[in-house]
Amino acid sequence: MAMLSNLDLIRRVPLFSLLTADQAQSIADSVVKRRFKRGELIVEQGTKSNALFILLNGRARVLTADNRGREVILAVLQPGDYVGEMSLIDNEPHSATVRAEVQTDMLVLGRSDFARGLPEPSSLAYGILRGLVARLRNADRQIESLALLDVYGRVARTLLDMAEEEKGVKIIRGKVSRQDMAKVVGASREMVSRVMKDLEDKGVIETLENGSVVIKERLQHD
């Protein structure tokens, strides 16, 4: 790797395959090479990113953990893969942690240099890009829920995700289908119905006459 220029390395990365010669040179002038030791933290769940990390060689593990330290692996990154783009695009914290699984060499592109390659914030393309990032974050949350939460936890998280805030109250407008909820949380309809009834009996949620569900403060803090 040491004998190759940044431009040579850039040309080997699929992410940059459609760049013009000038664009590729601009990226090559902006990136820095960095080596991560086995087990070293690359990005941390819950923090915001200041750079895009592109794997040149080695391997990295993408994982998420609950508040008890239980982990689930979301992906294993190989050469040519990259990480950190979601946080750079929507300026939200990382949805997962990434660690080097073996000694791993990366190209690092800073936030400002990355931003220059994005569409204008007012453009349709940028709006679509942010929408795709939101979908990826939801997918990560769903995988985490299925792997780490019990049915009660998955139902509670799904209710919170579905709710809209109105005058300080979280509410799900319209009837909540137990069958659809069961498909989302990966449980039977009967189990979801039991959980929903239990939440109602405990005063955690309230089902209105029109089928809408009001989420009480207790569920939001549990």
Summary of the structure (lengths in Angstrom):
residues: 222
radius of gyration: 21.6
end to end distance: 49.5
largest distance: 71.0
contacts: 635
relative contact order: 0.12
helix: 42%
strand: 24%
